[in-house]
């Protein structure tokens, strides 16, 4: 069951931003196909709603690196309710296939959630990256889950959007601990992304790549419903995705360097807790509060 397609992991489609702390001065901004309300926070975490992202973002200037860790989720239909993060003993009927690789955007009918014959495909991506929250580029890397009519297919990828994503020739397993690094080098104006499966002992590293127009104004730790041709695809039922060393044991913190200051998510002034919603405002995926300064989880609600 090889996957012969390539994904467009889109910029965030923001619905609204509110704050849970005083000091937010909001203004409306339009960034390509994304619309957001942005503001200057004196302190605290603001809440944000998106059509395709759930997780956390921090904003600032001159972001030079971001790192994060997470546990590869299993399809909820294949994981018993007694299994938690790092517990895969109760998983049944999980099939992992090595993806095929082509260039360009979606190249088969699965891109729109249908594989023919009445079966369906849905998707969820779990990643760490720079940009995309308030800019028109994204430098990101992580793991893609596909639910191909009840069979889970996983792949590792990086993407320097607007260029197409690139896939590794190996696949992680549900329950694996993943670490992602995305770094910017000012001396040659390039980005490099690294995905490490610390459970399997495998690594995937991008070439050093220049990204025209990269703003370096946000860092993210995200669960995403991928998009194709500006259409958000069905969100796979991933159950709960766990981010940070509270769950991905012995893996690095979710941290970034913003304008020369390094810290974990909760240590920055402008932090956005993002819930994924339908166009009518109902929840698709809900993000928990931070545990410590860097760990959280995202729970699937609807496709």
N, C-alpha and C positions, 0 to 999 in steps of 0.2 A: 504494500500500500504506500507507494512513494508519492510524495507531493510534488507536483510539477507546476509551481506557481511562485510568484514573488509578491510581497506585500508592500502596500503603501501605509506606513504608520504615520498618521496625520498629525498636524498641529492640534492643539486642544480647541474644542468648540465650547467656549465658556458661556453659561447661561446667566449666572449672577454671582456676585461676591458680596458678602456681608462680613461684619467684624464682631468679635466677641470681646474686644477691648476698646477703650476710648482712644481717640486720636486718629481715626480714619478719615481722610479727606479724599472723597471719591471723584473720579472723572471718567467719562466713557471714552474708550479707545477702540479703534478698529484696526485689526492686523490681518490683512488678507481675508480669509474666510472665518477668522476667529474674532469674536467680540468679547470684550471684558470690561469690567470696572476695576480700575487700578487705583491704589491709594498709598499714602505714606502712613505706616503704622508706627506709633510710639512704642508699643509693646503688644504682646499677645499673639494669638493665632486667629486668622480670619477664615471663615467658611466660604467655600466656593462650590458652584454646581457646574458640571460639564456634561455634554452629551456623549463623550467618549473616554474620559479619564476619571480615575479614582486614585487617591493616594495623597502625596504631599509635594508641595513645591516651595522653594524659597526664592526670593527675588533680590536683586542687587546689581552691582556692576563688576566688570572685570572678573567673571567667574573662570577659574583656571582648572579646577578639577572637581569631580564628584565621584563618590564611591557608595556602594550599597550591597546588601545581601538579602536573599530571600530563599524560601523553600519552594521548590517546584510543586504546584498544586496537582492533585488528581481530579479527574472528573468526579463530580459529586455522586453520579450514578454508580461509580465503581469503588467508592470509599465508604466503609461502614461508619456509622455515627460515633463509634467508640475510638476511631483513629484520630489522632491529633497531629500537630506538626512534628515531623521527623519520625512518624509512626506509619509505616507502610505495610504492616503485617496483615491488615485486614482488607487490602485492596484486591479486587477480583476483576478479571477480564480486562486488564489494562494492557494495551498493545502499543509499543513505541516503534516508529519506523524512521529510518534515515531519510531526510528530505532530498528531493531532486532540486537542482539549482538552474534557473534561467534568469536572464536579465529582463528588465522592464516591469510593468505592473501586472495585475492579474491576467493569466493566460488561459484559464479554464472556467467552466461554469460554476465551480465551487466558490468562486470569488463573490458571488451574490447569494451565498447561503444554500445553494442547491446543487446536488451532485447527480440529479436525474433519478428516475425510477421511484420518486416519492421520498427519497432519503434527503437529509439535510446536513449541512456543515455549518458549525458556528466556531467562533474564534475568541481567544483571549491572549493578550500579550502582557508580559511582566518585565519591566525594564527600569534602568537607571540612566539619566542623561542630563545634558545641558541644553538649554533653550527650548522654545516651543510654547511656553506658557504666555509669554508676551512678545514673541518674535516670530519670524517666518522661516526659521531654520530649526532643525533639531539634530543633535549629535547624541545618539542613544545606542544601547545594546541590551540584550536580554534573551528571554525565552518566549517562544510562541507555542501556545496550545491550540490544537484543532480537535473539535469533537466531530468526527466523521461518522455520523449516524450511530453514536454510542461507543465508538472506538477512539481512544485518545492517541493523537500523533503529536510529537514534540520536536522542536528544532531550536537551535541557537543561532542568533543573527546579530548583526550590527547595521546601523543605517546612519548616514550623514545626509539627512533630507535637505534639499529636494532630490538628491540622488537616490536610486533604488536600493532597497535593503540587500544585504549579502548574507548567505547562510553558510554555517559550518557543515562539514561532512560527517559530523557525529551528533547524536541526540542525547539529551539528559533523560533521566527517569523521574517519575513522580516521587517526591520525598527527598530528592537530591538537594544539597545546599549549594547555592549559586552566589558567587561574588562578581560584581561588575565594577570596572573602573573606566571612566572617561576623562582624559587629560588633554589640556591645551598647552602647546609649547609656543611661547611668544617669539623665540629666536627664528623660527621658520614658519610661524603662523599656521600650524597644523594641529589636528586632533588625532588621537589614537584611542581605540576602545578595546577593552579586554574583558572576556567572559571566562570565568573559571568555575568548573564543576568540582568543588573540593571533595565531594563524595566519590566521584569516579577518578579524580586526579587528572582531568583533562582541561585544556586551555585553548581559547580561540582569540587571536589578536588581529586587529585590523592593520592595514598599512597606515602610515602617517599621511593624513589627507587634509588638504586645504578646503575650507568651506566658505564660499563667497557670501559675504553679508552676515556672517555669524555674529550675533549680538552679544552673546555671553552674559545675559541678564537674568537667567533663571537656572535653577537646578531642580531635578525632579526624581521621585521614586514612585512609579506608576503601575497600575493595572489598567489596560486599555482595551476597548473594543476597536479593532483596526478598521480602516476605511478603504474603499476602492472607488475611484471616480467620484470622490466627494460624497459617497454613500457609506454611512456607518453600518458595518456588518453585524449579524446576530452575535450576541455575547454568549460564549460558552459558559455552562454552569460549572465554574471552577470551585464551588464551595466557599472556601476561605483561603486567601493568599496571605502568607505571613512574611513580613519584612523585618529585617534587623537582627542583631545578634541575640536578642531574647529568644528567638526561634531558630535562626540559622546558627547553631552553636559553633563557637570558635571561628566565626567569620567576622569581617570588619564591620564597624559602625556605619550607619547611613550618615555620611558627612560630606561637606563641600568646603571649598575655599572661595570666599566672596570678597573681592577688593582687598586681598591680602590677609584676610582673617579666616582661619579654619575653625570649623565647629560642626557639631551634630545638628540635626534638623531643628530641634527646639531651642538651640542657642542663638538663632538669628532673629533679627527684629521683624522681618517681613516673612511670615510663614503662612501658607495657605493649605488648609485641610479640604480636600476635594471629594465630593460625592458625585457619582455618575447617575444621571437622571434621564428619563424619557422626555420627549418634547412636551408632554403634558405636565411635567414636573414630578411624576412618580419615580421612585428609586429604581435604579438598575444595579448599582453596587454601592455599598456604604463603607466609609472609612472610619476606623476607630480613632479615638484620641491617642496621643503618643504615650508610650510606656517608657519611662525615663525620658531621654531626649531624642531617641532615635528608632524605636521599634513600634510597629503598629500592624494592623491587619485590615484587609479589605474583604468584605463578605458579599457574595453574589446574591442579588435579590430577584432580578428578572432579566430576560434576554432583550 
